[in-house]
Amino acid sequence: MSADENRRKMDLEALLGNLADAVERASPEDLLAEAKAAGQDTKQIASDVKNTLLDAVRSFEQRKLHAARAAYRTRSTELRRRRIALPATADARRRLLLDAATNNRRFAQVTARFRDLNELSDEDVKSALEDLIELGAFDDTAEPGDDGNK
């Protein structure tokens, strides 16, 4: 930055500082009279300021909601990427579901409770396997036979 640009920046900062000081020292009545004399719509200005402040409060209050939505989008993207290929045949899919239910008590409680897995349609088996995939049943980090009950 040249010396001339630096000098202009300092002059502008001084001007804005003096303007802020003048506004701070002025009474609300004087400011209102000046705005009306300048032909400004003071009701619209008040409405704009009110809306700006309400938006700031709303944004602050919803920061956790925005964070949760971002986390949800991230998690949804991860789940779509994590899809594993289901076995090609209905028998192999049924065997995979039976193995998952046999090796993991929690999955058995969720998937197989009150059901005869041998009587499920192939669509029900596919759906149950997809649900288990989304729940992380087949993640590489899970150890085979680990039922999550330590």
DSSP file (Angstrom, degrees, kcal/mol; ACC not computed):
  #  RESIDUE AA STRUCTURE BP1 BP2  ACC     N-H-->O    O-->H-N    N-H-->O    O-->H-N    TCO  KAPPA ALPHA  PHI   PSI    X-CA   Y-CA   Z-CA
    1    1 A M              0   0    0      0, 0.0     2,-0.0     0, 0.0     0, 0.0   0.000 360.0 360.0 360.0 130.7    0.0    0.0    0.0
    2    2 A S     >  -     0   0    0      1,-0.1     4,-2.4     4,-0.0     5,-0.2  -0.260 360.0-111.2 -74.7 165.6    1.4    3.4   -1.0
    3    3 A A  H  > S+     0   0    0      1,-0.2     4,-2.3     2,-0.2     5,-0.1   0.864 119.0  53.5 -64.3 -35.7    1.8    6.2    1.4
    4    4 A D  H  > S+     0   0    0      2,-0.2     4,-2.2     1,-0.2    -1,-0.2   0.917 110.6  45.3 -66.5 -43.5   -0.9    8.2   -0.4
    5    5 A E  H  > S+     0   0    0      2,-0.2     4,-2.3     1,-0.2    -2,-0.2   0.884 112.6  52.0 -65.9 -38.0   -3.4    5.3   -0.1
    6    6 A N  H  X S+     0   0    0     -4,-2.4     4,-2.2     2,-0.2    -2,-0.2   0.902 109.1  50.0 -64.0 -41.4   -2.4    4.8    3.5
    7    7 A R  H  X S+     0   0    0     -4,-2.3     4,-2.4     2,-0.2    -2,-0.2   0.908 110.4  49.6 -64.7 -42.6   -3.1    8.5    4.2
    8    8 A R  H  X S+     0   0    0     -4,-2.2     4,-2.6     1,-0.2    -2,-0.2   0.898 110.0  51.5 -63.2 -40.1   -6.5    8.3    2.5
    9    9 A K  H  X S+     0   0    0     -4,-2.3     4,-2.4     1,-0.2    -1,-0.2   0.916 110.6  47.7 -63.4 -42.5   -7.4    5.3    4.6
   10   10 A M  H  X S+     0   0    0     -4,-2.2     4,-2.3     2,-0.2    -2,-0.2   0.892 111.8  50.6 -65.6 -39.3   -6.4    7.0    7.8
   11   11 A D  H  X S+     0   0    0     -4,-2.4     4,-2.5     2,-0.2    -2,-0.2   0.913 111.1  48.7 -63.9 -42.6   -8.4   10.1    6.8
   12   12 A L  H  X S+     0   0    0     -4,-2.6     4,-2.7     2,-0.2     5,-0.2   0.917 111.0  49.8 -63.9 -43.4  -11.5    8.0    6.0
   13   13 A E  H  X S+     0   0    0     -4,-2.4     4,-2.3     1,-0.2    -1,-0.2   0.896 111.5  49.1 -62.2 -40.3  -11.2    6.2    9.4
   14   14 A A  H  X S+     0   0    0     -4,-2.3     4,-2.6     2,-0.2    -2,-0.2   0.916 111.2  49.8 -64.5 -43.1  -10.9    9.5   11.2
   15   15 A L  H  X S+     0   0    0     -4,-2.5     4,-2.5     1,-0.2    -2,-0.2   0.932 112.5  46.5 -61.2 -46.9  -14.0   10.9    9.4
   16   16 A L  H  X S+     0   0    0     -4,-2.7     4,-2.5     1,-0.2    -1,-0.2   0.882 111.9  51.8 -64.5 -37.4  -16.0    7.8   10.2
   17   17 A G  H  X S+     0   0    0     -4,-2.3     4,-2.2    -5,-0.2    -2,-0.2   0.920 111.3  46.7 -63.6 -43.4  -14.8    8.0   13.8
   18   18 A N  H  X S+     0   0    0     -4,-2.6     4,-2.4     2,-0.2    -2,-0.2   0.891 111.9  51.3 -65.4 -39.6  -15.9   11.6   14.1
   19   19 A L  H  X S+     0   0    0     -4,-2.5     4,-2.4     2,-0.2    -2,-0.2   0.918 110.0  49.1 -63.6 -43.3  -19.2   10.8   12.5
   20   20 A A  H  X S+     0   0    0     -4,-2.5     4,-2.4     1,-0.2    -2,-0.2   0.905 111.1  50.4 -62.3 -41.3  -19.9    8.0   14.9
   21   21 A D  H  X S+     0   0    0     -4,-2.2     4,-2.1     2,-0.2    -2,-0.2   0.909 110.1  49.8 -62.9 -41.6  -19.0   10.3   17.8
   22   22 A A  H  X S+     0   0    0     -4,-2.4     4,-1.5     1,-0.2    -2,-0.2   0.908 112.1  47.5 -65.1 -41.9  -21.4   13.0   16.5
   23   23 A V  H  < S+     0   0    0     -4,-2.4    -1,-0.2     1,-0.2    -2,-0.2   0.899 111.3  51.9 -65.5 -39.4  -24.2   10.5   16.2
   24   24 A E  H  < S+     0   0    0     -4,-2.4    -2,-0.2     1,-0.2    -1,-0.2   0.876 112.4  45.1 -64.6 -37.5  -23.5    9.1   19.7
   25   25 A R  H  < S+     0   0    0     -4,-2.1    -1,-0.2    -5,-0.2    -2,-0.2   0.741  95.7  93.5 -79.1 -22.5  -23.6   12.6   21.2
   26   26 A A  S  < S-     0   0    0     -4,-1.5    -3,-0.0    -5,-0.2    -4,-0.0  -0.376  80.0-116.1 -73.9 148.9  -26.8   13.7   19.3
   27   27 A S     >  -     0   0    0      1,-0.1     4,-2.2    -2,-0.1     5,-0.2  -0.476  24.0-114.9 -78.3 154.9  -30.2   13.2   21.0
   28   28 A P  H  > S+     0   0    0      0, 0.0     4,-2.5     0, 0.0     5,-0.2   0.871 117.7  55.6 -57.0 -36.5  -32.6   10.8   19.4
   29   29 A E  H  > S+     0   0    0      2,-0.2     4,-2.4     1,-0.2     5,-0.2   0.906 107.3  48.7 -63.8 -41.4  -34.9   13.8   18.7
   30   30 A D  H  > S+     0   0    0      2,-0.2     4,-2.4     1,-0.2    -1,-0.2   0.908 111.8  48.9 -65.1 -41.8  -32.2   15.6   16.8
   31   31 A L  H  X S+     0   0    0     -4,-2.2     4,-2.3     2,-0.2    -2,-0.2   0.912 111.9  49.1 -63.9 -42.1  -31.4   12.5   14.7
   32   32 A L  H  X S+     0   0    0     -4,-2.5     4,-2.4     1,-0.2    -2,-0.2   0.917 111.4  49.2 -63.1 -43.7  -35.0   12.0   13.9
   33   33 A A  H  X S+     0   0    0     -4,-2.4     4,-2.4     1,-0.2    -2,-0.2   0.899 111.3  49.9 -63.4 -41.1  -35.4   15.6   12.9
   34   34 A E  H  X S+     0   0    0     -4,-2.4     4,-1.7     2,-0.2    -1,-0.2   0.912 110.7  49.3 -63.6 -43.0  -32.3   15.4   10.6
   35   35 A A  H  <>S+     0   0    0     -4,-2.3     5,-2.5     1,-0.2    -2,-0.2   0.915 112.9  46.6 -64.6 -42.8  -33.6   12.2    9.0
   36   36 A K  H ><5S+     0   0    0     -4,-2.4     3,-1.4     1,-0.2    -1,-0.2   0.893 110.4  53.2 -65.7 -39.1  -37.0   13.8    8.3
   37   37 A A  H 3<5S+     0   0    0     -4,-2.4    -1,-0.2     1,-0.3    -2,-0.2   0.820 105.7  54.4 -65.0 -30.2  -35.3   16.9    7.0
   38   38 A A  T 3<5S-     0   0    0     -4,-1.7    -1,-0.3    -5,-0.2    -2,-0.2   0.454 120.3-111.8 -82.6  -0.3  -33.3   14.8    4.6
   39   39 A G  T < 5 +     0   0    0     -3,-1.4     2,-0.2     1,-0.2    -3,-0.2   0.681  65.3 150.7  81.4  17.8  -36.5   13.3    3.3
   40   40 A Q      < -     0   0    0     -5,-2.5     2,-1.1    -6,-0.2    -1,-0.2  -0.571  53.6-118.0 -85.5 148.5  -35.9    9.8    4.7
   41   41 A D     >  -     0   0    0     -2,-0.2     4,-2.2     1,-0.2     5,-0.2  -0.731  29.2-172.4 -84.7  99.0  -38.7    7.5    5.7
   42   42 A T  H  > S+     0   0    0     -2,-1.1     4,-2.5     1,-0.2    -1,-0.2   0.820  82.0  55.7 -67.8 -30.9  -38.0    7.1    9.4
   43   43 A K  H  > S+     0   0    0      2,-0.2     4,-2.3     1,-0.2    -1,-0.2   0.904 109.2  47.3 -66.8 -39.2  -40.7    4.4    9.8
   44   44 A Q  H  > S+     0   0    0      2,-0.2     4,-2.7     1,-0.2    -2,-0.2   0.894 111.5  50.9 -67.7 -39.5  -39.1    2.3    7.1
   45   45 A I  H  X S+     0   0    0     -4,-2.2     4,-2.5     2,-0.2    -2,-0.2   0.936 111.3  47.8 -61.5 -46.1  -35.6    2.9    8.7
   46   46 A A  H  X S+     0   0    0     -4,-2.5     4,-2.6     1,-0.2    -2,-0.2   0.906 112.4  49.4 -61.7 -42.2  -37.0    1.8   12.1
   47   47 A S  H  X S+     0   0    0     -4,-2.3     4,-2.7     2,-0.2    -1,-0.2   0.909 111.0  49.7 -64.4 -42.0  -38.6   -1.3   10.4
   48   48 A D  H  X S+     0   0    0     -4,-2.7     4,-2.3     2,-0.2    -2,-0.2   0.913 112.4  47.2 -63.1 -43.2  -35.4   -2.2    8.6
   49   49 A V  H  X S+     0   0    0     -4,-2.5     4,-2.5     2,-0.2    -2,-0.2   0.927 112.6  49.6 -64.1 -44.7  -33.4   -1.9   11.9
   50   50 A K  H  X S+     0   0    0     -4,-2.6     4,-2.6     1,-0.2    -2,-0.2   0.933 112.4  47.3 -59.8 -46.9  -35.9   -4.0   13.8
   51   51 A N  H  X S+     0   0    0     -4,-2.7     4,-2.5     1,-0.2    -1,-0.2   0.878 110.8  52.2 -63.6 -38.1  -35.9   -6.7   11.1
   52   52 A T  H  X S+     0   0    0     -4,-2.3     4,-2.0     2,-0.2    -1,-0.2   0.922 112.1  45.5 -63.2 -44.1  -32.1   -6.8   11.0
   53   53 A L  H  X S+     0   0    0     -4,-2.5     4,-2.3     2,-0.2    -2,-0.2   0.905 112.9  49.9 -66.8 -41.2  -32.0   -7.2   14.8
   54   54 A L  H  X S+     0   0    0     -4,-2.6     4,-2.9     1,-0.2     5,-0.2   0.896 110.1  51.3 -63.7 -39.4  -34.7   -9.9   14.7
   55   55 A D  H  X S+     0   0    0     -4,-2.5     4,-2.6     2,-0.2    -1,-0.2   0.898 109.8  50.1 -63.1 -39.7  -32.8  -11.8   11.9
   56   56 A A  H  X S+     0   0    0     -4,-2.0     4,-2.2     2,-0.2    -2,-0.2   0.920 112.9  45.7 -65.0 -43.1  -29.6  -11.6   14.0
   57   57 A V  H  X S+     0   0    0     -4,-2.3     4,-2.8     2,-0.2    -2,-0.2   0.934 113.9  49.0 -64.3 -46.0  -31.4  -13.0   17.1
   58   58 A R  H  X S+     0   0    0     -4,-2.9     4,-1.7     1,-0.2    -2,-0.2   0.916 111.4  49.5 -60.5 -43.9  -33.1  -15.7   15.0
   59   59 A S  H  < S+     0   0    0     -4,-2.6    -1,-0.2     1,-0.2    -2,-0.2   0.910 112.1  48.3 -62.3 -42.2  -29.8  -16.7   13.4
   60   60 A F  H >< S+     0   0    0     -4,-2.2     3,-1.2     1,-0.2     4,-0.3   0.923 112.2  48.5 -63.9 -44.4  -28.2  -16.9   16.8
   61   61 A E  H 3< S+     0   0    0     -4,-2.8     3,-0.3     1,-0.2     4,-0.2   0.777 113.4  48.2 -67.7 -25.9  -31.0  -19.0   18.3
   62   62 A Q  T 3X S+     0   0    0     -4,-1.7     4,-2.6    -5,-0.2    -1,-0.2   0.284  76.8 105.1 -98.7  10.9  -30.9  -21.4   15.3
   63   63 A R  H <> S+     0   0    0     -3,-1.2     4,-2.1     1,-0.2    -1,-0.2   0.876  82.5  49.0 -61.2 -37.0  -27.2  -22.0   15.2
   64   64 A K  H  > S+     0   0    0     -3,-0.3     4,-2.6    -4,-0.3    -1,-0.2   0.889 110.2  51.7 -68.4 -38.0  -27.6  -25.5   16.7
   65   65 A L  H  > S+     0   0    0     -4,-0.2     4,-2.5     2,-0.2    -2,-0.2   0.928 110.5  47.9 -62.1 -44.9  -30.3  -26.3   14.2
   66   66 A H  H  X S+     0   0    0     -4,-2.6     4,-2.2     1,-0.2    -2,-0.2   0.893 112.2  49.5 -63.8 -39.5  -28.0  -25.2   11.3
   67   67 A A  H  X S+     0   0    0     -4,-2.1     4,-2.4    -5,-0.2    -1,-0.2   0.906 111.1  49.6 -65.5 -40.9  -25.2  -27.3   12.7
   68   68 A A  H  X S+     0   0    0     -4,-2.6     4,-2.4     2,-0.2    -2,-0.2   0.898 110.3  50.4 -65.5 -39.8  -27.5  -30.3   13.1
   69   69 A R  H  X S+     0   0    0     -4,-2.5     4,-2.5     2,-0.2    -1,-0.2   0.909 110.8  49.1 -64.6 -41.1  -28.7  -29.9    9.5
   70   70 A A  H  X S+     0   0    0     -4,-2.2     4,-2.3     2,-0.2    -2,-0.2   0.915 111.8  48.7 -63.9 -41.9  -25.1  -29.7    8.2
   71   71 A A  H  X S+     0   0    0     -4,-2.4     4,-2.7     2,-0.2    -2,-0.2   0.891 110.5  51.8 -64.3 -38.6  -24.2  -32.8   10.2
   72   72 A Y  H  X S+     0   0    0     -4,-2.4     4,-2.8     2,-0.2    -2,-0.2   0.925 109.3  49.1 -63.2 -45.0  -27.2  -34.6    8.8
   73   73 A R  H  X S+     0   0    0     -4,-2.5     4,-2.1     2,-0.2    -2,-0.2   0.908 112.6  48.6 -61.6 -41.1  -26.2  -33.7    5.3
   74   74 A T  H  X S+     0   0    0     -4,-2.3     4,-2.2     2,-0.2    -2,-0.2   0.932 113.0  46.9 -63.5 -45.7  -22.7  -34.9    5.9
   75   75 A R  H  X S+     0   0    0     -4,-2.7     4,-2.5     1,-0.2    -2,-0.2   0.898 110.7  52.1 -64.5 -41.2  -24.0  -38.2    7.4
   76   76 A S  H  X S+     0   0    0     -4,-2.8     4,-2.0     1,-0.2    -1,-0.2   0.898 109.8  49.5 -62.0 -40.6  -26.4  -38.7    4.6
   77   77 A T  H  X S+     0   0    0     -4,-2.1     4,-1.9    -5,-0.2    -1,-0.2   0.914 110.4  50.5 -64.7 -42.3  -23.7  -38.3    2.1
   78   78 A E  H  X S+     0   0    0     -4,-2.2     4,-1.8     1,-0.2    -2,-0.2   0.909 109.1  51.7 -61.8 -41.9  -21.5  -40.7    4.0
   79   79 A L  H  < S+     0   0    0     -4,-2.5     4,-0.4     1,-0.2    -1,-0.2   0.892 108.5  50.7 -64.2 -39.1  -24.3  -43.3    4.0
   80   80 A R  H >< S+     0   0    0     -4,-2.0     3,-0.7     1,-0.2    -1,-0.2   0.879 113.0  46.3 -65.5 -36.5  -24.8  -43.0    0.3
   81   81 A R  H 3< S+     0   0    0     -4,-1.9    -1,-0.2     1,-0.2    -2,-0.2   0.792 105.5  61.5 -73.1 -28.1  -21.1  -43.6   -0.3
   82   82 A R  T 3< S+     0   0    0     -4,-1.8    -1,-0.2    -5,-0.2    -2,-0.2   0.484  70.6 134.2 -82.9  -2.5  -20.9  -46.5    2.1
   83   83 A R    <   -     0   0    0     -3,-0.7     2,-0.3    -4,-0.4    -3,-0.0  -0.169  41.5-154.7 -50.1 133.1  -23.3  -48.7    0.2
   84   84 A I        -     0   0    0     46,-0.0     2,-0.4     1,-0.0    -1,-0.1  -0.826  25.5-100.5-108.2 154.4  -22.0  -52.2   -0.1
   85   85 A A        -     0   0    0     -2,-0.3     3,-0.1     1,-0.0    -1,-0.0  -0.572  35.3-135.9 -75.0 128.5  -23.0  -54.6   -2.9
   86   86 A L        -     0   0    0     -2,-0.4     7,-0.1     1,-0.1    -1,-0.0  -0.510  37.0 -84.9 -78.0 152.7  -25.6  -57.0   -1.7
   87   87 A P        -     0   0    0      0, 0.0    -1,-0.1     0, 0.0     6,-0.1  -0.199  36.7-124.1 -55.7 152.2  -25.2  -60.7   -2.8
   88   88 A A  S    S+     0   0    0     -3,-0.1     2,-0.3     4,-0.1    -2,-0.1   0.793  86.2  60.7 -73.5 -30.0  -26.6  -61.4   -6.3
   89   89 A T  S  > S-     0   0    0      1,-0.1     4,-2.1     0, 0.0     5,-0.2  -0.686  78.4-127.5-105.8 156.0  -28.9  -64.3   -5.3
   90   90 A A  H  > S+     0   0    0     -2,-0.3     4,-2.5     1,-0.2     5,-0.2   0.888 111.4  53.1 -63.2 -40.1  -31.9  -64.4   -2.9
   91   91 A D  H  > S+     0   0    0      1,-0.2     4,-2.3     2,-0.2    -1,-0.2   0.903 109.3  48.3 -62.8 -41.1  -30.4  -67.4   -1.1
   92   92 A A  H  > S+     0   0    0      2,-0.2     4,-2.3     1,-0.2    -1,-0.2   0.887 111.8  49.5 -68.2 -38.3  -27.1  -65.5   -0.5
   93   93 A R  H  X S+     0   0    0     -4,-2.1     4,-2.3     2,-0.2    -2,-0.2   0.927 111.5  48.8 -64.9 -44.0  -28.9  -62.4    0.7
   94   94 A R  H  X S+     0   0    0     -4,-2.5     4,-2.6     1,-0.2    -2,-0.2   0.907 110.9  50.7 -61.1 -42.3  -31.0  -64.5    3.1
   95   95 A R  H  X S+     0   0    0     -4,-2.3     4,-2.8     2,-0.2    -1,-0.2   0.904 109.2  51.3 -62.6 -42.5  -27.8  -66.3    4.4
   96   96 A L  H  X S+     0   0    0     -4,-2.3     4,-2.4     2,-0.2    -1,-0.2   0.911 111.9  46.8 -61.5 -42.8  -26.2  -62.9    5.0
   97   97 A L  H  X S+     0   0    0     -4,-2.3     4,-2.5     2,-0.2    -2,-0.2   0.915 112.8  48.7 -66.0 -43.0  -29.2  -61.7    7.0
   98   98 A L  H  X S+     0   0    0     -4,-2.6     4,-2.4     2,-0.2    -2,-0.2   0.910 111.8  49.9 -62.9 -41.8  -29.3  -64.9    9.0
   99   99 A D  H  X S+     0   0    0     -4,-2.8     4,-2.8     2,-0.2    -2,-0.2   0.919 110.8  49.4 -62.8 -43.1  -25.6  -64.7    9.7
  100  100 A A  H  X S+     0   0    0     -4,-2.4     4,-1.3     1,-0.2     8,-0.3   0.922 113.7  45.7 -62.2 -43.2  -25.9  -61.1   10.8
  101  101 A A  H  < S+     0   0    0     -4,-2.5     7,-0.3     1,-0.2    -1,-0.2   0.858 115.6  47.3 -68.1 -35.1  -28.8  -62.0   13.1
  102  102 A T  H  < S+     0   0    0     -4,-2.4    -2,-0.2    -5,-0.2    -1,-0.2   0.893 116.2  42.6 -72.1 -40.6  -26.9  -65.0   14.5
  103  103 A N  H  < S+     0   0    0     -4,-2.8     2,-0.4     1,-0.2    -2,-0.2   0.624 116.5  45.1 -85.0 -14.0  -23.7  -63.2   15.1
  104  104 A N     X  -     0   0    0     -4,-1.3     4,-2.1    -5,-0.2    -1,-0.2  -0.916  60.6-162.5-139.0 109.9  -25.1  -60.0   16.6
  105  105 A R  H  > S+     0   0    0     -2,-0.4     4,-2.2     1,-0.2     5,-0.2   0.854  92.5  54.1 -60.5 -38.3  -27.8  -60.1   19.2
  106  106 A R  H  > S+     0   0    0     41,-0.4     4,-2.1     1,-0.2    -1,-0.2   0.923 109.4  47.5 -64.4 -42.8  -28.7  -56.4   18.7
  107  107 A F  H  > S+     0   0    0     -7,-0.2     4,-3.2     1,-0.2     5,-0.5   0.879 110.4  53.2 -65.4 -36.0  -29.2  -56.9   15.0
  108  108 A A  H  X>S+     0   0    0     -4,-2.1     4,-1.8    -7,-0.3     5,-0.8   0.903 108.5  50.0 -64.5 -40.3  -31.3  -60.0   15.7
  109  109 A Q  H  <5S+     0   0    0     -4,-2.2     4,-0.4     3,-0.2    -2,-0.2   0.890 118.3  38.6 -65.8 -38.3  -33.5  -58.0   18.1
  110  110 A V  H  <5S+     0   0    0     -4,-2.1    -2,-0.2    -5,-0.2    -1,-0.2   0.922 129.6  27.3 -76.9 -44.9  -34.0  -55.2   15.6
  111  111 A T  H  <5S+     0   0    0     -4,-3.2    -3,-0.2    -5,-0.2    -2,-0.2   0.878 129.0  29.2 -89.3 -41.7  -34.3  -57.4   12.4
  112  112 A A  T ><5S+     0   0    0     -4,-1.8     3,-2.2    -5,-0.5    -3,-0.2   0.503  76.1 129.7-107.5  -5.3  -35.6  -60.8   13.4
  113  113 A R  T 3 <S-     0   0    0     -5,-0.8     3,-0.1    -4,-0.4    -4,-0.1  -0.282  88.4  -1.1 -58.2 131.9  -37.7  -60.2   16.5
  114  114 A F  T 3  S+     0   0    0      1,-0.2     2,-0.4     0, 0.0    -1,-0.3   0.689 115.3 106.0  61.5  22.7  -41.1  -61.9   16.1
  115  115 A R    <   -     0   0    0     -3,-2.2     2,-0.8     5,-0.0    -1,-0.2  -0.946  68.5-136.3-129.8 151.1  -40.2  -63.1   12.5
  116  116 A D    >   -     0   0    0     -2,-0.4     3,-2.2     1,-0.1     4,-0.5  -0.918  19.5-157.5-100.0 106.4  -39.3  -66.3   10.9
  117  117 A L  G >  S+     0   0    0     -2,-0.8     3,-0.8     1,-0.3    -1,-0.1   0.772  89.5  62.1 -60.6 -25.6  -36.4  -65.2    8.7
  118  118 A N  G 3  S+     0   0    0      1,-0.2    -1,-0.3    -3,-0.1   -24,-0.0   0.717 102.6  51.5 -71.7 -18.0  -37.0  -68.2    6.4
  119  119 A E  G <  S+     0   0    0     -3,-2.2    -1,-0.2     2,-0.0    -2,-0.2   0.485  83.9 112.9 -96.6  -4.4  -40.4  -66.9    5.6
  120  120 A L    <   -     0   0    0     -3,-0.8     2,-0.1    -4,-0.5   -26,-0.0  -0.399  69.5-118.4 -69.8 143.9  -39.4  -63.4    4.6
  121  121 A S     >  -     0   0    0      1,-0.1     4,-2.2    -2,-0.1     5,-0.2  -0.355  27.5-108.5 -72.3 162.5  -39.7  -62.3    1.0
  122  122 A D  H  > S+     0   0    0      1,-0.2     4,-2.8     2,-0.2     5,-0.2   0.869 121.5  55.1 -61.8 -35.5  -36.6  -61.4   -0.9
  123  123 A E  H  > S+     0   0    0      2,-0.2     4,-2.6     1,-0.2    -1,-0.2   0.903 108.0  48.6 -63.7 -40.8  -37.7  -57.7   -0.9
  124  124 A D  H  > S+     0   0    0      2,-0.2     4,-2.5     1,-0.2    -2,-0.2   0.891 111.7  49.8 -65.2 -38.9  -38.0  -57.9    2.9
  125  125 A V  H  X S+     0   0    0     -4,-2.2     4,-2.6     2,-0.2    -2,-0.2   0.938 111.9  47.6 -64.3 -46.8  -34.6  -59.4    3.2
  126  126 A K  H  X S+     0   0    0     -4,-2.8     4,-2.7     1,-0.2    -2,-0.2   0.931 112.9  49.2 -58.6 -45.9  -33.1  -56.7    0.9
  127  127 A S  H  X S+     0   0    0     -4,-2.6     4,-2.3     1,-0.2    -1,-0.2   0.915 111.6  48.2 -61.7 -43.5  -34.8  -54.0    2.9
  128  128 A A  H  X S+     0   0    0     -4,-2.5     4,-2.3     2,-0.2    -1,-0.2   0.906 112.3  49.3 -64.7 -41.0  -33.5  -55.5    6.2
  129  129 A L  H  X S+     0   0    0     -4,-2.6     4,-2.4     2,-0.2    -2,-0.2   0.913 110.5  50.2 -65.2 -41.6  -30.0  -55.7    4.8
  130  130 A E  H  X S+     0   0    0     -4,-2.7     4,-2.3     2,-0.2    -2,-0.2   0.905 110.6  50.2 -62.8 -40.4  -30.1  -52.2    3.6
  131  131 A D  H  X S+     0   0    0     -4,-2.3     4,-1.7     1,-0.2    -2,-0.2   0.918 110.7  49.3 -62.8 -42.7  -31.3  -51.0    7.0
  132  132 A L  H  <>S+     0   0    0     -4,-2.3     5,-3.0     2,-0.2     4,-0.4   0.879 108.8  53.0 -64.7 -37.8  -28.5  -52.9    8.7
  133  133 A I  H ><5S+     0   0    0     -4,-2.4     3,-1.4     1,-0.2    -1,-0.2   0.938 109.1  49.0 -61.5 -46.1  -25.9  -51.4    6.3
  134  134 A E  H 3<5S+     0   0    0     -4,-2.3    -1,-0.2     1,-0.3    -2,-0.2   0.822 108.8  53.7 -63.8 -30.3  -27.2  -47.9    7.2
  135  135 A L  T 3<5S-     0   0    0     -4,-1.7    -1,-0.3    -5,-0.2    -2,-0.2   0.531 121.4-109.7 -81.0  -5.4  -26.9  -48.8   10.9
  136  136 A G  T X 5S+     0   0    0     -3,-1.4     3,-1.4    -4,-0.4    -3,-0.2   0.674  71.3 142.1  90.0  17.7  -23.3  -49.8   10.3
  137  137 A A  T 3 <S+     0   0    0     -5,-3.0    -4,-0.2     1,-0.3    -5,-0.1   0.800  77.5  38.2 -63.4 -28.8  -23.7  -53.5   10.8
  138  138 A F  T 3  S+     0   0    0     -6,-0.3    -1,-0.3    -5,-0.2    -5,-0.1   0.117  82.7 138.3-113.4  21.3  -21.2  -54.4    8.1
  139  139 A D    X   -     0   0    0     -3,-1.4     3,-0.9     1,-0.1    -4,-0.0  -0.333  61.8-124.0 -62.5 148.6  -18.7  -51.6    8.7
  140  140 A D  T 3  S+     0   0    0      1,-0.2    -1,-0.1     3,-0.0    -3,-0.0   0.758 109.3  62.5 -64.3 -24.0  -15.1  -52.8    8.4
  141  141 A T  T 3  S+     0   0    0      2,-0.1     2,-0.3     0, 0.0    -1,-0.2   0.737  84.6  89.3 -76.7 -21.4  -14.5  -51.5   12.0
  142  142 A A  S <  S-     0   0    0     -3,-0.9     3,-0.0    -6,-0.2    -6,-0.0  -0.578  78.1-130.1 -78.9 136.4  -17.0  -53.9   13.5
  143  143 A E    >   -     0   0    0     -2,-0.3     3,-2.3     1,-0.1    -2,-0.1  -0.669  30.7 -99.7 -85.3 139.4  -15.6  -57.2   14.5
  144  144 A P  T 3  S+     0   0    0      0, 0.0     3,-0.1     0, 0.0    -1,-0.1  -0.314 109.6  16.4 -57.3 134.3  -17.4  -60.3   13.4
  145  145 A G  T 3  S+     0   0    0      1,-0.3     2,-0.6   -45,-0.1   -40,-0.2   0.405  87.5 138.5  84.1  -3.1  -19.6  -61.7   16.1
  146  146 A D    <   -     0   0    0     -3,-2.3    -1,-0.3     1,-0.2     4,-0.1  -0.658  30.2-175.6 -77.6 117.5  -19.4  -58.5   18.1
  147  147 A D        -     0   0    0     -2,-0.6   -41,-0.4     2,-0.2    -1,-0.2   0.366  44.4-114.1 -96.2   6.0  -22.9  -57.9   19.5
  148  148 A G  S    S+     0   0    0      1,-0.2     2,-0.8   -43,-0.1    -2,-0.1   0.506  82.9 117.9  77.9   2.5  -22.1  -54.5   21.0
  149  149 A N              0   0    0      1,-0.1    -2,-0.2     0, 0.0    -1,-0.2  -0.840 360.0 360.0-106.6  97.4  -22.6  -55.9   24.5
  150  150 A K              0   0    0     -2,-0.8    -1,-0.1    -3,-0.1    -2,-0.0   0.419 360.0 360.0 -93.7 360.0  -19.4  -55.6   26.4
